[in-house]
Amino acid sequence: MIPPPETFRVEHPRVACDGAGDIAPALGHPRVWLQIDERGYADCGYCDRRYVLIGGPADEQGVQTA
């Protein structure tokens, strides 16, 4: 299994992803809302970013915080 390109720890189970970050927003994707489920994470279908709920079952220390 290939790991996600970026992983962000978040405090809320509902997050928005537009693919922007260190790149210009024009290079991102349409904003989508993701709901973190019982697995403790959600993956963006556009950019493959993974959002992990802090304190959830998938939370591991040492990942970048959004």
Phi and psi in degrees as a GROMACS rama.xvg file:
@    title "Ramachandran Plot"
@    xaxis  label "Phi"
@    yaxis  label "Psi"
@TYPE xy
-85.1735  130.396  ILE-2
-69.9029  155.292  PRO-3
-64.121  151.636  PRO-4
-65.5493  -33.407  PRO-5
-141.467  142.666  GLU-6
-127.364  130.83  THR-7
-122.102  134.087  PHE-8
-88.4798  131.575  ARG-9
-129.086  157.55  VAL-10
-93.0521  -17.0395  GLU-11
-120.355  146.471  HIS-12
-76.4355  -5.9255  PRO-13
-119.983  122.154  ARG-14
-131.569  154.76  VAL-15
-107.588  140.585  ALA-16
-131.109  130.573  CYS-17
-125.511  7.98212  ASP-18
77.3855  -7.33869  GLY-19
-78.4451  165.184  ALA-20
172.412  -114.48  GLY-21
-75.6443  -10.4883  ASP-22
-100.134  161.522  ILE-23
-64.0504  142.101  ALA-24
-55.4898  -29.4914  PRO-25
-62.9233  -19.4807  ALA-26
-94.767  3.68894  LEU-27
-84.4901  -142.09  GLY-28
-144.832  171.647  HIS-29
-58.2631  144.595  PRO-30
-67.4689  130.645  ARG-31
-125.785  149.082  VAL-32
-101.984  133.095  TRP-33
-117.637  140.38  LEU-34
-110.545  120.662  GLN-35
-76.1394  128.038  ILE-36
-100.314  -162.562  ASP-37
-64.9922  -16.4424  GLU-38
-72.6782  -21.1263  ARG-39
94.0623  8.06776  GLY-40
-152.859  164.633  TYR-41
-141.304  141.904  ALA-42
-110.058  137.978  ASP-43
-76.3695  131.314  CYS-44
-73.9142  -17.7612  GLY-45
-87.6061  -54.5686  TYR-46
-111.141  -1.35417  CYS-47
68.3825  12.3427  ASP-48
-63.6272  145.435  ARG-49
-111.091  132.442  ARG-50
-112.21  120.687  TYR-51
-112.446  128.872  VAL-52
-73.8727  125.005  LEU-53
-61.1621  127.949  ILE-54
84.5425  -2.62393  GLY-55
-82.4771  177.349  GLY-56
-62.8282  -23.9537  PRO-57
-97.6231  1.37908  ALA-58
-72.0388  124.35  ASP-59
-129.44  140.819  GLU-60
-71.3166  157.376  GLN-61
94.9066  11.4951  GLY-62
-107.307  161.151  VAL-63
-67.7277  139.479  GLN-64
-99.1841  132.819  THR-65
